[in-house]
Amino acid sequence: MERLGTGIGWRPEIADVVEGMPGIDWVEAVSENLCPGHLPDSLLRLRERGVTVVPHGVSLGLGGAERPDAGRLAALAERAEVLGSPLVTEHIAFVRAGGALTASPRLEAGHLLPVPRTRDALDVLCENVRVAQDALPVPLAVENIAALFSWPGEEMTEGQFLYELADRTGVRLLIDVANLHTNHVNRGEDPAEALGELPLEAIAYVHVAGGFERDGVWHDSHAHPVAQPVLDILTDLASRVAPPGVLLERDENFPSAQELEGEVAAIRDAVAKGRAGERPAGRDAPASPRVAAEEPGAGDAVRQRLALAQAALLSALVAGTPAPEGFDRVRLGVQARALAGKRADVVAKVAPELPVILGAWYRPAFLDYAQGHPMTGGYRRDALDFVGQLLTDGIPQDTGARRELRAWWLERSGPVPRSTRPGIRLARATRRVLLRR
């Protein structure tokens, strides 16, 4: 595996900082945020300097019941080729559910959700990974995710699940030590035990990120400093194997350049401390990559069972249906609130005019909307649907924003949404006035 060195997640908000940071060997960029024909100048300059750029996907849903979407795979492959990347990465997660396998509406999570560590889910994941590997021009590495809750009836630990995945498919692993810490706090899983069960020779690189604890729940925010327990897990990992690359992730609440440089330095120190320490026997040098044997794919019955389970869970999280049997209802409530809050935050980014127009009323209005309106498309569609619903239901008199909101919606959406509700008459009348001007 190519040695990557020390890296940082490239984000537009810190592009200048990343370019000026000393000792950065490579960067990772969210694949879905890149347009191959119009790459940001910052990334182009980094490439010209010889800095490796790795596209990091978030929307494939490799742990979902359906096979990976060919269009999403083609987009990920195109970004890898344009950037000259040595590999691409994605997540061991599901991000949508419903659809043809369940004869129910398709729902989008807008977030990475855990797959059950069962034989059925592993069979589906392995086949989905092989489909992705066949469609990509470079090797694939998949990342362990953070979770607020556990699935009932799990049959394997995280380390065992990842070991079998790598053994059966030959896929590389992106190990997020912050997510191991998250799962330790939230699910009582021992990070050292997980590291001890991993196929260390399959590690492509390592993620490090910050978070915070509230009411006994660890939130993997990517918006806070890296906690010492996360660095301790990194040291433990580095004592077992020399990681080919280590990368700092930061997605929000960006600190000063000096603080980011300090976090990168702390990561280097944690790795050096591990490499200087006692190494477990037989783990000094990575072995050759596994060559996966051919095996039958997951049958339709297996996929349908997984589809029904994931649809029931996602519906409970985003549509207010009862929690499936065996789940911790309190934890699902925490996850549901987190998903709604993330939707509000991301919609505010893709449609920044809305918080300006609605002011302090934006967030409570969106959270109220989200309770009864699951996301069925992307975040831009979500923004349009939110405003369309406000126009349909009527907007409180004291917002002072009705006219601006209607103009915003008309500019982006065309005809006023159809509805049988009485409030639609006001929206239609307003549209006629606006169109006559």
C-alpha positions as CSV (number, residue, x, y, z in Angstrom):
1,M,0.0,0.0,0.0
2,E,1.3,3.5,-0.9
3,R,2.7,5.4,2.0
4,L,0.6,8.6,2.4
5,G,2.1,10.2,5.4
6,T,0.3,13.0,7.4
7,G,-2.8,14.6,5.9
8,I,-5.8,16.8,6.6
9,G,-9.3,16.9,5.3
10,W,-9.6,19.6,2.6
11,R,-12.6,21.8,3.0
12,P,-13.4,25.1,1.1
13,E,-13.5,27.0,4.4
14,I,-9.9,26.2,5.2
15,A,-8.5,25.8,1.7
16,D,-5.9,28.6,2.2
17,V,-4.9,27.3,5.6
18,V,-4.4,23.8,4.2
19,E,-2.2,25.1,1.3
20,G,0.0,26.9,3.8
21,M,0.3,24.2,6.4
22,P,3.8,22.8,6.7
23,G,4.4,19.0,6.5
24,I,1.1,18.1,4.8
25,D,1.7,15.1,2.5
26,W,-1.9,14.5,1.3
27,V,-5.4,15.7,1.6
28,E,-8.8,14.1,1.5
29,A,-11.8,15.8,-0.2
30,V,-15.5,14.8,0.0
31,S,-16.2,13.3,-3.4
32,E,-19.8,14.6,-3.7
33,N,-18.7,18.2,-3.2
34,L,-16.3,18.1,-6.2
35,C,-17.2,18.8,-9.8
36,P,-14.6,17.1,-12.1
37,G,-14.7,19.8,-14.7
38,H,-14.5,22.6,-12.2
39,L,-12.1,21.5,-9.5
40,P,-11.3,24.2,-6.9
41,D,-8.1,26.1,-7.7
42,S,-6.8,25.2,-4.3
43,L,-6.9,21.4,-5.0
44,L,-5.3,22.0,-8.4
45,R,-2.5,23.9,-6.8
46,L,-2.0,21.2,-4.3
47,R,-1.9,18.5,-7.0
48,E,0.7,20.6,-8.9
49,R,2.9,20.6,-5.8
50,G,2.7,16.8,-5.7
51,V,0.2,16.6,-2.8
52,T,-2.0,13.5,-3.1
53,V,-5.7,14.0,-3.1
54,V,-8.1,11.2,-2.1
55,P,-11.8,11.4,-2.9
56,H,-13.9,10.3,0.2
57,G,-17.4,9.3,-0.7
58,V,-20.4,9.6,1.7
59,S,-23.5,8.6,-0.4
60,L,-22.9,5.1,-1.8
61,G,-24.5,3.3,1.1
62,L,-22.5,0.2,0.7
63,G,-24.2,-1.3,3.8
64,G,-27.6,-0.8,2.3
65,A,-29.8,-3.6,1.1
66,E,-29.7,-2.5,-2.6
67,R,-26.7,-2.9,-4.8
68,P,-24.6,0.2,-5.3
69,D,-26.0,2.7,-7.7
70,A,-24.1,2.7,-11.0
71,G,-24.3,6.4,-11.4
72,R,-22.8,7.1,-8.0
73,L,-20.0,4.6,-8.7
74,A,-19.3,6.2,-12.0
75,A,-19.1,9.6,-10.4
76,L,-16.6,8.3,-7.7
77,A,-14.5,6.7,-10.4
78,E,-14.4,9.9,-12.5
79,R,-13.2,11.9,-9.5
80,A,-10.4,9.4,-8.8
81,E,-9.2,9.5,-12.4
82,V,-9.3,13.3,-12.6
83,L,-7.4,13.7,-9.4
84,G,-4.9,10.9,-10.1
85,S,-5.8,9.4,-6.8
86,P,-4.1,6.1,-5.6
87,L,-7.4,5.0,-4.0
88,V,-10.9,6.0,-3.1
89,T,-12.8,5.6,0.2
90,E,-16.3,5.1,1.4
91,H,-18.2,4.0,4.6
92,I,-19.6,0.8,6.0
93,A,-23.0,2.3,6.5
94,F,-26.5,2.6,5.0
95,V,-27.8,6.0,4.1
96,R,-31.2,5.3,2.6
97,A,-33.9,2.6,2.8
98,G,-37.3,1.7,1.4
99,G,-38.0,1.5,-2.3
100,A,-38.6,-1.5,-4.5
101,L,-37.4,-4.2,-2.1
102,T,-39.9,-3.1,0.5
103,A,-42.7,-1.7,-1.7
104,S,-42.5,1.5,0.5
105,P,-41.4,5.1,-0.1
106,R,-37.7,5.6,-0.3
107,L,-36.3,7.5,2.7
108,E,-33.0,9.3,2.9
109,A,-31.1,9.5,6.3
110,G,-28.8,12.3,5.4
111,H,-26.3,10.6,7.6
112,L,-24.2,7.4,8.0
113,L,-26.1,4.8,9.9
114,P,-24.7,1.5,11.2
115,V,-25.4,-1.9,9.6
116,P,-26.2,-4.9,11.8
117,R,-23.2,-7.1,12.5
118,T,-25.0,-10.2,11.3
119,R,-24.3,-12.8,8.7
120,D,-27.0,-11.5,6.4
121,A,-25.7,-8.0,6.5
122,L,-22.2,-9.1,6.0
123,D,-23.2,-11.2,2.9
124,V,-24.9,-8.1,1.4
125,L,-22.0,-5.8,2.3
126,C,-19.4,-8.1,0.8
127,E,-21.3,-8.4,-2.5
128,N,-21.8,-4.6,-2.6
129,V,-18.1,-4.0,-2.0
130,R,-17.2,-6.4,-4.8
131,V,-19.6,-4.5,-7.2
132,A,-17.9,-1.2,-6.2
133,Q,-14.4,-2.7,-6.6
134,D,-15.2,-3.9,-10.1
135,A,-16.5,-0.4,-11.1
136,L,-13.6,1.6,-9.7
137,P,-10.3,2.3,-11.4
138,V,-8.3,2.3,-8.2
139,P,-8.4,0.3,-4.9
140,L,-11.3,0.9,-2.5
141,A,-11.0,1.4,1.3
142,V,-14.0,1.4,3.6
143,E,-14.4,3.1,6.9
144,N,-15.8,2.0,10.2
145,I,-18.4,4.5,11.4
146,A,-19.5,6.0,14.7
147,A,-22.9,5.0,16.1
148,L,-25.3,6.2,18.8
149,F,-27.1,2.9,19.1
150,S,-26.7,-0.9,18.5
151,W,-28.8,-3.3,16.5
152,P,-30.4,-6.1,18.5
153,G,-29.2,-9.7,17.8
154,E,-25.8,-8.9,16.5
155,E,-23.6,-11.9,15.8
156,M,-20.1,-10.4,15.6
157,T,-17.9,-7.8,17.2
158,E,-16.8,-4.8,15.1
159,G,-13.3,-6.3,14.8
160,Q,-14.6,-9.7,13.7
161,F,-17.0,-8.0,11.2
162,L,-14.2,-6.0,9.6
163,Y,-11.9,-8.9,9.5
164,E,-14.3,-11.1,7.6
165,L,-15.2,-8.2,5.3
166,A,-11.5,-7.7,4.4
167,D,-10.8,-11.5,4.2
168,R,-13.7,-12.2,1.8
169,T,-13.3,-9.2,-0.5
170,G,-9.7,-8.0,-0.3
171,V,-11.0,-4.5,0.4
172,R,-8.7,-2.1,2.3
173,L,-9.8,-0.6,5.6
174,L,-9.9,3.1,6.6
175,I,-9.8,2.9,10.4
176,D,-11.3,5.9,12.2
177,V,-9.9,5.9,15.8
178,A,-12.4,8.6,16.8
179,N,-15.2,6.3,15.8
180,L,-13.7,3.5,17.9
181,H,-13.8,5.9,20.9
182,T,-17.4,6.9,20.0
183,N,-18.4,3.3,20.0
184,H,-16.6,2.7,23.3
185,V,-18.6,5.5,25.0
186,N,-21.9,4.8,23.3
187,R,-21.9,1.0,23.0
188,G,-19.4,-0.2,25.6
189,E,-17.0,-1.6,23.0
190,D,-13.4,-1.9,23.9
191,P,-11.1,-0.1,21.3
192,A,-8.1,-2.3,22.2
193,E,-10.2,-5.5,21.6
194,A,-11.3,-4.1,18.2
195,L,-7.8,-3.3,17.2
196,G,-6.7,-6.7,18.3
197,E,-9.2,-8.4,16.0
198,L,-8.5,-6.2,12.9
199,P,-6.5,-7.4,9.9
200,L,-3.9,-4.7,10.4
201,E,-2.2,-5.5,7.0
202,A,-5.4,-4.3,5.3
203,I,-5.3,-0.8,6.8
204,A,-5.1,1.9,4.1
205,Y,-5.0,4.9,6.4
206,V,-6.4,6.3,9.6
207,H,-8.8,9.0,10.5
208,V,-8.6,11.2,13.6
209,A,-11.4,13.6,14.6
210,G,-12.9,15.5,17.5
211,G,-16.2,15.3,19.3
212,F,-17.9,15.9,22.6
213,E,-19.8,14.1,25.3
214,R,-23.2,15.1,26.5
215,D,-25.4,13.2,29.0
216,G,-23.3,10.0,28.6
217,V,-23.4,10.1,24.8
218,W,-20.4,10.8,22.6
219,H,-21.1,12.9,19.5
220,D,-18.7,12.5,16.6
221,S,-19.0,16.2,15.7
222,H,-15.8,16.8,13.6
223,A,-16.2,20.3,15.1
224,H,-14.2,20.0,18.3
225,P,-10.6,19.4,19.3
226,V,-9.3,15.9,19.2
227,A,-9.7,14.3,22.7
228,Q,-6.9,12.6,24.4
229,P,-8.6,9.2,24.5
230,V,-8.7,9.3,20.7
231,L,-5.0,10.0,20.5
232,D,-4.4,7.2,23.0
233,I,-6.2,4.8,20.6
234,L,-4.1,6.1,17.8
235,T,-1.0,5.4,19.8
236,D,-2.2,1.8,20.5
237,L,-2.8,1.3,16.8
238,A,0.6,2.6,15.9
239,S,2.2,0.3,18.4
240,R,0.7,-2.6,16.4
241,V,1.4,-1.5,12.9
242,A,2.9,1.5,11.1
243,P,-0.2,3.2,9.6
244,P,0.4,4.1,5.9
245,G,-1.3,7.4,6.5
246,V,-3.0,9.4,9.2
247,L,-5.4,12.3,8.5
248,L,-7.1,14.9,10.7
249,E,-10.8,15.5,9.9
250,R,-12.5,18.9,10.7
251,D,-15.8,19.8,9.1
252,E,-17.2,22.7,11.1
253,N,-16.3,25.4,13.7
254,F,-12.8,25.8,12.1
255,P,-10.1,27.0,14.5
256,S,-7.1,29.1,13.7
257,A,-4.3,27.8,11.5
258,Q,-2.1,27.6,14.6
259,E,-4.7,25.3,16.4
260,L,-5.0,23.1,13.3
261,E,-1.2,22.8,13.1
262,G,-1.1,21.9,16.8
263,E,-3.7,19.1,16.3
264,V,-1.7,17.7,13.4
265,A,1.5,17.8,15.5
266,A,-0.3,16.0,18.3
267,I,-1.3,13.3,15.9
268,R,2.3,12.9,14.7
269,D,3.4,12.7,18.3
270,A,0.8,10.0,19.1
271,V,2.0,7.9,16.2
272,A,5.6,8.3,17.1
273,K,4.9,7.3,20.7
274,G,3.2,4.1,19.5
275,R,6.0,3.3,17.1
276,A,8.6,3.8,19.8
277,G,6.8,1.5,22.2
278,E,6.5,-2.3,22.7
279,R,4.9,-3.9,19.6
280,P,2.8,-7.0,19.9
281,A,4.6,-10.0,18.4
282,G,4.1,-10.7,14.8
283,R,2.7,-7.2,14.0
284,D,5.8,-5.3,12.9
285,A,5.4,-5.7,9.2
286,P,2.1,-5.8,7.3
287,A,1.5,-9.0,5.3
288,S,0.6,-9.1,1.6
289,P,-2.9,-8.0,0.8
290,R,-5.5,-10.8,0.8
291,V,-6.8,-12.1,-2.5
292,A,-10.5,-12.6,-2.2
293,A,-12.0,-15.9,-3.3
294,E,-15.0,-16.0,-5.6
295,E,-18.2,-16.7,-3.6
296,P,-21.9,-16.6,-4.3
297,G,-23.7,-13.2,-3.9
298,A,-26.3,-12.4,-1.3
299,G,-29.7,-13.9,-2.4
300,D,-32.8,-11.8,-2.9
301,A,-34.4,-13.1,0.3
302,V,-31.4,-12.0,2.3
303,R,-31.5,-8.6,0.7
304,Q,-35.2,-8.2,1.3
305,R,-34.8,-9.2,5.0
306,L,-32.2,-6.5,5.4
307,A,-34.2,-4.0,3.4
308,L,-37.2,-4.4,5.6
309,A,-35.2,-4.1,8.8
310,Q,-33.4,-1.0,7.6
311,A,-36.6,0.6,6.4
312,A,-38.3,0.1,9.7
313,L,-35.4,1.6,11.6
314,L,-35.0,4.6,9.3
315,S,-38.8,5.2,9.4
316,A,-38.6,5.3,13.2
317,L,-35.7,7.8,13.0
318,V,-37.1,10.2,10.4
319,A,-40.8,9.6,10.1
320,G,-41.9,9.1,13.7
321,T,-43.1,5.5,13.4
322,P,-42.6,3.2,16.4
323,A,-39.1,1.9,17.1
324,P,-38.6,-1.6,16.0
325,E,-38.5,-4.3,18.7
326,G,-35.2,-4.7,20.5
327,F,-33.8,-1.2,19.9
328,D,-33.0,1.2,22.8
329,R,-35.8,3.8,22.3
330,V,-34.0,6.5,24.2
331,R,-30.9,6.2,22.0
332,L,-33.1,6.2,18.9
333,G,-34.7,9.4,20.2
334,V,-31.2,10.9,20.5
335,Q,-30.4,9.8,17.0
336,A,-33.6,11.1,15.6
337,R,-33.0,14.6,17.1
338,A,-29.5,14.6,15.8
339,L,-30.7,13.7,12.3
340,A,-33.2,16.5,12.3
341,G,-30.7,19.0,13.6
342,K,-28.2,18.0,10.9
343,R,-30.9,18.4,8.2
344,A,-31.5,21.9,9.5
345,D,-27.8,22.8,9.5
346,V,-27.1,21.4,6.0
347,V,-30.2,23.0,4.5
348,A,-29.0,26.3,6.0
349,K,-25.7,25.8,4.1
350,V,-27.2,24.8,0.7
351,A,-29.9,27.5,1.0
352,P,-28.2,30.3,3.1
353,E,-30.9,32.8,2.2
354,L,-33.5,30.9,4.4
355,P,-31.9,31.6,7.8
356,V,-31.5,35.2,6.7
357,I,-35.1,35.5,5.6
358,L,-36.6,33.7,8.6
359,G,-34.1,34.8,11.3
360,A,-34.4,33.1,14.6
361,W,-37.6,31.3,13.5
362,Y,-35.7,29.3,10.9
363,R,-34.5,26.4,13.1
364,P,-37.6,25.8,15.1
365,A,-39.7,26.0,12.0
366,F,-37.5,23.5,10.1
367,L,-37.4,21.1,13.1
368,D,-41.2,21.2,13.3
369,Y,-41.3,20.5,9.5
370,A,-38.8,17.6,9.8
371,Q,-41.0,15.8,12.3
372,G,-43.6,15.0,9.7
373,H,-41.7,15.2,6.4
374,P,-38.9,12.7,5.9
375,M,-36.2,13.6,3.4
376,T,-36.8,11.7,0.2
377,G,-34.2,13.5,-2.1
378,G,-31.1,15.6,-1.5
379,Y,-30.7,18.6,0.7
380,R,-31.6,21.1,-2.0
381,R,-34.9,19.3,-2.6
382,D,-35.4,19.3,1.1
383,A,-35.0,23.1,1.2
384,L,-37.6,23.5,-1.6
385,D,-40.0,21.2,0.1
386,F,-39.6,23.0,3.4
387,V,-40.4,26.4,1.9
388,G,-43.2,24.9,-0.1
389,Q,-44.8,23.5,3.0
390,L,-44.5,26.9,4.7
391,L,-46.2,28.6,1.8
392,T,-48.9,25.9,1.9
393,D,-49.5,26.1,5.7
394,G,-49.2,29.8,6.0
395,I,-46.4,31.8,7.7
396,P,-46.8,33.6,11.0
397,Q,-47.6,37.2,10.6
398,D,-44.7,38.3,12.9
399,T,-41.9,36.8,10.8
400,G,-42.1,39.7,8.3
401,A,-40.7,37.3,5.7
402,R,-43.7,36.0,3.7
403,R,-43.0,38.0,0.5
404,E,-39.3,37.3,0.4
405,L,-39.9,33.6,1.0
406,R,-42.5,33.4,-1.8
407,A,-40.1,35.1,-4.2
408,W,-37.3,32.8,-3.2
409,W,-39.5,29.7,-3.8
410,L,-40.9,30.9,-7.1
411,E,-37.5,31.7,-8.5
412,R,-36.3,28.1,-7.8
413,S,-39.4,26.0,-8.1
414,G,-41.9,27.3,-10.6
415,P,-45.6,26.7,-9.9
416,V,-46.9,26.9,-6.3
417,P,-47.2,23.4,-4.8
418,R,-50.6,21.8,-5.2
419,S,-52.6,21.2,-2.0
420,T,-56.2,20.9,-0.9
421,R,-55.4,22.8,2.3
422,P,-57.1,26.2,2.8
423,G,-53.7,27.9,3.0
424,I,-53.0,27.2,-0.6
425,R,-55.4,29.9,-1.7
426,L,-53.1,32.6,-0.1
427,A,-50.1,31.1,-1.8
428,R,-51.8,31.1,-5.2
429,A,-53.1,34.6,-4.9
430,T,-49.6,35.8,-3.9
431,R,-48.1,34.0,-6.9
432,R,-50.5,35.7,-9.3
433,V,-49.6,39.1,-7.9
434,L,-45.9,38.4,-8.1
435,L,-46.2,37.2,-11.7
436,R,-48.0,40.3,-12.8
437,R,-45.1,42.5,-11.6
